[in-house]
Amino acid sequence: MNKVGIYQSKQDVRVEEREIPKAGPSDVVIRNLRGGICGTDINIIKAGNEMGIRFGQEFGHELFGEVIEVGSEIEDIKVGMRVGVNPITAKRAGRRYSLEVGGFSQYVLIEDAKLDYNLYVFDNNITPEEGVLMEPMSVGFHGAFSIEPKVDENIVVLGAGPIGLSAAAGLIGEGISNVVVVDIDDWRLANS
């Protein structure tokens, strides 16, 4: 059986048992090694809305896992690969329901699986705790580079949360050294 996190309604997330998914010809099944909790997940539960997820669906979109089953039409993905998941392309429902991937489930079906599209292979020296950061890091990196920053520019990142710090790390990692992060939360500033 597969223990899955199900979003029921406002302030109501439950763990249920369901069958382990089976891979269709173009799909893979991964065993979830780590799931991350996004601020969006928390806000949806508090508000009780269906932004990116419908009531009664599997919850969570930040995950890192190991491929355990590969569909018959897939050639380049192998059992045992350790992968990060792009939640927007992980299900045929796409961006609209990208929070229904199943990041809080033990086993997850990735539909129309393709490397460098919805699955990204990680070396064995990457821990699950590091690998699960792929999704929030990519969000921060995408945001930072959507403005096409230049190496000699001064950059201010608003917010010292996970996405803001990911943006700053991405900028610095790409050689932009004049980066400052600002926040109004003293705890975040002291611990970043």
N, C-alpha and C positions, 0 to 999 in steps of 0.2 A: 504494500500500500504506500501511498504518497501523502505525506502530511502537507497541507497547503494552507497558506494564509488567505482568508476570504474577507473582502471588504463588504460588510453588510449594510451599514448606514452610519449616520453620525455617531461618533464615539463607539462604534461596534465593528471590531475586526475579530474574526474567529479562526481557530485552527480546525480544519476538517480533514477527514481522510477520503481520498479519491484514488481511483486507479492510476497507476503510473502511465503516463502518456506513451503512445506508440508512434514511431516515426512513419510518416507517409513517404512516398518515393523521393520527394525533394526536401525532406525534413530531417532534423536530428533531435535527439533527446540528450539533455545534459543533466548530470547530477550537480546540484547547486552546492558549491563549496563555501560561498559567503554571499550574503545579501546585505546591502546597505540601506539605511533609512534616510530618505531624502526629506528636506524641509517641506517639499510639496506633499509628500505622503502625510506628514503630520497635519498640515493645514487642511487637507481634504477630509481627514478624519474629524478634525475639530469642526469644520463647517458642515459636514454631511452632504457635500455636493458630489456630482458625477463629472467633475472636470478631469478628463483623461481616463476615467474608469467608470464602469457601470456597477451598480449594486449587485452583489452576489458573484462577483468575478474575482479571480486570483489577483493578488495585490503585489506590488513591488516591481521596480524597474532597474535597480542597481544590483547586478549579480556577476559572479565569476564562477565558472564550473568546469566540469570534465565531461567530454563527450562519451556517452555510454552506448548509443545506438545511432546508426547512420542509415538513411534511406537508400534504396536500391539505385537511384539515379545519380547519387553523389559520388564523385571520384576523389576530390582533393581533401576532404575532411575525414579524419580517421578516429576510431575509438581510442580513447586515452588522451587525445589532445586537450590541453587546458586552455580555456577560452574566456575572453570578455565578451559581453553582449551589448549590441546597439539596440536599445528598447524601441526605437522608432521603426526599425526594419525587422524586428524579431517576429512579428505577427503580421498576417495579411491585413489586419485591421489598420495597421500603420499608425501614423502620428496621433490620430484622433483618440485611440485607446492605448497609447503607448505605456500607460501605467498598469496594464493588465498582463504584463509579461510573465509574472510569477516569481519575482525575486524573493518572496518569502515562502516558497515551496521547495520541497526536497528535489523534485524532478521537474524539468521544464522542457516543453516542446518548442523548438525554434523552427518556424515555418519558412519554406523556401530558403534554406540555409546556404550561405555562400561566405567564403573567406573574404575579409576586407569589405564586407557589405553589412552583415549582421553578426558575424563572429570574427574575433581577432585572436590569433594564437599567441600565447605567452610561453616564454621559456620556463623550464622546470625550476629555475632559481628564483622566480617571482613567487612570493607567498600569496595565498588567497586574500590575506588582508591588504596587500598591495594591489593585487589584480582587481579587486572590487572597486578600487578608486578610479578605474578607467572612465566610467561614465561621468562622475562629477568633475574629474580633471578635464575631460573633453569639453564639457559645458563651459567651464571657466576659460579654457584655451580658446574656444570658438568665440566667446564673447570678447575676449581681449583682442583677438586678431581680426575681428569684424570691422574694426576702425582703421586697419592697416597702419599700425604704429611704426615709426621709424626709430632706428637705433639711438639717435641723438635727442629724441624727444623726452620731455618730462611727462610721466604718466601717473595719474591718480586713480586708484582703484577704490571705489566706494563699497565698503563692507568687508569685514575681516572674518566672514563665515567661510565655509568650505569652498564655495564657488569663487568668492573674491580672492581667497588665498591661492586657489588653483589658477586664477587669472594672473596673479602676481608671479607665481612660480613659473608659469609658461612664458611670460614676458622676460623674466630674468634668465630663464633657460635658453631663450633665443637671443641673448646678448643685449637686451634692453635693460640697462642698469639703473636708470633714473626712475625708479618706481617707488611710490609711497602708497600705503594702504591706510585709509581713514575709516573710523567707525565711531559710534556713540556709545557702544557697549564696552565698559571698562574691562570686564572679564575677557572678552575676545581680544582686546588690544594687549592685555597683559600676558595672554597665553598664545599669541600668534608669532 
